[in-house]
Amino acid sequence: MKEICIAKNITELRKKNSMTQEQLAAAINVSPQAVSKWETGACQPDFQTIPVLAEYFQVSIDYLFYGKDVVYEDIYEKIFHLTAQKYQMSAESYETALKIFAYAHHGISCGNLRGRGPIELYDEPVHISSKGGISLLGGNGFGALVTREYFTHMSRETADFSGKICKVLAEKDTAVVCMAIISMSDISFSELEEKTGLSGEELRTALDKLMESGLVTEKVSKHKVLGTTYDIVDIYHSCLCLLFALMQMQKDTLNGISCCMGYGDYPIGLTASVETPEN
């Protein structure tokens, strides 16, 4: 366990800045006697004064306590405990994680976020593309981080997989039906009609195309009142959720998402992978 040495650290920071105890006291609006007691170890600053001191000296709160900034392992542990305080998989836990992601995005961008602070969730999505990868941050709860190395996994097989999805979603009404199915598990035909606003014939045509392509399954519900229900096939479910979320974020800006750092060079392979025969 690290030793707390706040008295020593306040003294060193004050002297480093060529200040007297009286000058520090006046700067942060406390009495000189309070500063003297902190430095002798008679007492410690209260929880309201500690962040004021840290901000004044331009150091972290960890530095005030320990004389050095927190190590990475401690940061991971703090983030874990911060998010774990929320009910798992709750809206609050996701919102907390997105705020933490906003700090990371802010760091990746070198603070180039048009003068806005890092903990804001932006009304306008922000996109950073560089030789290191891609980072996206959206105002309605969207955050994504992709390293450059991930693109090395994209190949002809990736194109074949995505081609199946893109082809069927280009068909009339199929995309809106997919979004409706994603919004409610085991959704019935009548519920789909209500959500999409399609006629029974239009909906039936779109569902047949989706089932023929393998994106959607149809089954008889155990609840007789629902009749037949529909679900996205597991292998495509998360993919479609993210795809529609990305499209929504793109749509939210009049001119699309701006790249403030350039696209970089992504090593996407287009030839089919070839297995090397064993000797």
DAMOZI-V861529 format. One line per field, one symbol per residue. ss: DSSP state (h for helix, s for strand, l for the rest). phi: phi as a letter, one per 40 degrees, with the letter a starting at -180 (. if undefined). burial: I if it has 9 or more other ideal C-beta (glycine too) atoms within 8 Angstrom, else O. A space follows every 50 residues. Layout:
# DAMOZI-V861529
ss->???
phi->???
burial->???
This chain:
# DAMOZI-V861529
ss->lllllhhhhhhhhhhhllllhhhhhhhhlllhhhhhhhhhllllllhhhh hhhhhhhlllhhhhhhlllllhhhhhhhhhhhhhllllllhhhhhhhhhh hhhhhhhhlllllllllllllllllsssssllsssssslllsssssshhh hhhllhhhhhhhhhhhhhhllllhhhhhhhhhhlllsshhhhhhhhlllh hhhhhhhhhhhhhllssssslllllllssssslhhhhhhhhhhhhhhhhh hlllllllsllllllllllllllllllll
phi->.cccbccccccccccccfbcccccdccbgbcdccccccccgcabdccccd cccccccfbccdcdcbgacccddccdcccdcccccccdgccccccccccc cccccccccfgcbfgcccccbccbcbbbbaccibbbbbcbgbaabbcdcc ccccadcccccccccccccccdgccccdcccccacfccccccdcccgccd cccccccccccccgcbbbaccccdccgcbbaccdcbccdcdccccccccc ccbcbgccccbgcgbbcccbcccbccccc
burial->OOOOIIIOIIIIIIOOOOIOIOOIIOOIOOOOOIIIIIIOOOOOIOOOII OIIIOOIOOOOIIIIIOOOOOOOIIOOIIOOIIOOIOOOOOOIIIIIIII IIIIIIIIIOOOIOOOOIOOOIOOIIIIIOOOIIIIIIIOIIIOIOOIOI IOOOIIOIIOOOOIIOIIIOIOIIOIIIIIIIOIOIIIIOIIIOIIOIOO OIIOIIIOIIIOIOIIOOOOIOOOOIIIIIIIIOOIIOIIIOIIIIOIII OIIOOOIOIOIOOIOOOOIOOOOOOOOOO
